Amino acid sequence: MTHVVFYEKPGCGGNAKQKAWLQSAGHSLEVRSLLAWPWTADSLLAFLAPLPVAEWFNRAAPRVKSGEVVPEQLDRESALALLLAEPLLIRRPLMEAGGQTLVGFEPGAVAAWLDSPALARLDGRRTEGCAAADHFTPCPSLRPSTTTP
């Protein structure tokens, strides 16, 4: 099958399920932290450039859910600067295989991208974000705490 570089948020239940599906379909994974990776504008745009700016964002990120960040109101340069400064806002997973990239985990798109019929059977299930876990447990926020002990 295919070797996939999989950029995840460590500890995300949705990403854990996505990795398990890829491995059960016979794909090998090289897992990297989306949050710790040393992104540059060019390396991030290699994934995001084909998409509309609003699709660059993780809709489950606390700042997006609260309305503090409104992806539809951002231009390309502002959005890119924000994502580089706060990778938690990046839609995940980011994946690369065979010189091609993919953003997010929509089973039909992933199945076509990897030519993986086993993944096509997942089509229609919610598979992005932490809510994709079998039991919903919100992802822990990685923003620095403003409270003092």
Number of C-alpha atoms within 10 A of each C-alpha: 11 16 16 22 18 23 22 25 25 15 12 18 22 26 26 16 17 23 21 14 16 21 16 12 16 14 16 16 18 12 15 16 15 20 18 13 11 10 15 12 12 11 10 17 14 14 17 21 13 13 11 12 19 17 16 25 23 22 20 18 19 18 15 15 12 10 9 9 18 15 21 12 11 14 12 15 10 12 22 22 12 15 18 17 11 13 19 23 23 26 25 25 24 21 22 19 15 11 5 12 16 20 21 21 21 19 23 17 16 21 20 12 15 18 13 19 13 14 21 16 12 16 14 10 11 14 19 23 24 23 18 19 19 10 10 11 12 13 18 10 10 11 10 6 7 6 5 4 3
